[in-house]
Amino acid sequence: PYAAQLVRGEASHAIQDFVKQSVDSAGIVWKLPKRVDALLTQAEDGSLTVATPHLEQKIDRLERLIHRVLIAVMFGSLLVAGVIARASDPVFGTVLIVASGVPLLYALFSGRRK
């Protein structure tokens, strides 16, 4: 008798939960066309805003990274060109090697910008 009573009680709770969830879902489905229409209206008007948290910081970090990579490429290119050119023209090769110090010094002493 106790188990049968327990099963009946659980069954009635399950039915009540099902009915409650069905009513909630029906309410959401009923409101959905109005919400979609409001969203499309905002998109058409150009007043739709999208939150992009921390996007500015990430773009700034990416720009700094690209800047550092370009400085490193300039340094390496001038240095290698100077070493290669020094074999045939010692003056020009030395000028390129010294010039490679400019991006190196800039990278070392420019500091971090926030």
C-alpha positions in Angstrom: 0.0 0.0 0.0 2.8 2.5 0.8 4.6 1.9 -2.5 1.4 2.3 -4.5 0.6 5.5 -2.6 4.1 6.8 -3.3 3.9 6.0 -7.0 0.5 7.8 -7.2 2.0 10.8 -5.5 5.0 10.9 -7.8 2.8 10.5 -10.8 0.6 13.4 -9.8 3.7 15.6 -9.3 5.0 14.6 -12.7 1.7 15.5 -14.3 1.7 18.8 -12.5 5.3 19.5 -13.6 4.5 18.6 -17.2 1.4 20.9 -17.3 3.4 23.8 -15.7 6.2 23.4 -18.2 3.8 23.1 -21.1 2.1 26.3 -20.1 5.4 28.1 -19.7 6.5 26.9 -23.2 3.3 27.9 -24.7 3.7 31.4 -23.3 7.2 31.7 -24.8 6.0 30.4 -28.2 3.1 32.9 -28.0 5.5 35.9 -27.4 8.1 34.8 -29.9 6.7 36.4 -33.0 6.5 39.8 -31.3 10.1 39.5 -30.0 11.4 38.5 -33.4 9.6 41.4 -35.0 11.0 43.8 -32.5 14.5 42.4 -33.1 14.2 42.7 -36.9 12.8 46.3 -36.5 15.8 47.3 -34.5 18.2 45.7 -37.0 16.5 47.5 -39.9 16.5 50.9 -38.1 20.2 50.5 -37.2 19.5 50.7 -33.5 20.4 47.2 -32.7 23.4 47.1 -30.3 25.6 44.1 -29.7 27.7 43.9 -26.5 31.3 43.1 -27.2 33.0 43.0 -23.8 36.8 43.6 -23.7 36.9 43.7 -27.5 38.8 47.1 -27.5 41.4 45.7 -25.2 41.9 42.6 -27.3 42.3 44.7 -30.5 44.8 47.0 -28.8 46.8 43.9 -27.7 46.7 42.5 -31.2 47.9 45.8 -32.7 50.8 45.9 -30.2 51.8 42.4 -31.1 51.7 43.1 -34.9 53.8 46.3 -34.2 56.4 44.2 -32.3 56.6 41.6 -35.0 57.1 44.2 -37.7 59.9 45.8 -35.7 61.5 42.4 -35.3 61.3 41.7 -39.1 62.8 45.1 -39.8 65.7 44.5 -37.4 66.3 41.0 -38.8 66.1 42.1 -42.4 68.5 45.0 -42.0 70.9 42.8 -40.0 71.0 39.9 -42.5 71.2 42.3 -45.5 74.1 44.1 -43.8 76.0 40.8 -43.2 75.4 39.7 -46.8 76.3 43.1 -48.2 79.4 43.4 -46.1 81.1 40.7 -48.1 81.1 42.7 -51.3 80.8 46.3 -49.9 82.1 46.7 -46.4 80.9 50.3 -46.0 77.4 49.7 -47.1 77.2 46.4 -45.1 78.3 48.3 -42.0 75.7 51.0 -42.6 73.0 48.4 -42.8 74.2 46.6 -39.7 74.3 49.9 -37.8 70.8 50.8 -39.2 69.5 47.5 -37.9 70.2 48.9 -34.4 67.5 51.6 -34.8 64.5 49.2 -34.8 66.2 47.2 -32.1 66.7 50.2 -29.8 63.2 51.3 -30.5 61.8 47.9 -29.5 63.9 47.9 -26.4 63.3 51.4 -25.1 59.8 52.2 -26.4 58.2 50.6 -23.4 54.8 49.2 -23.0 51.9 51.5 -23.9 48.5 50.9 -22.5 
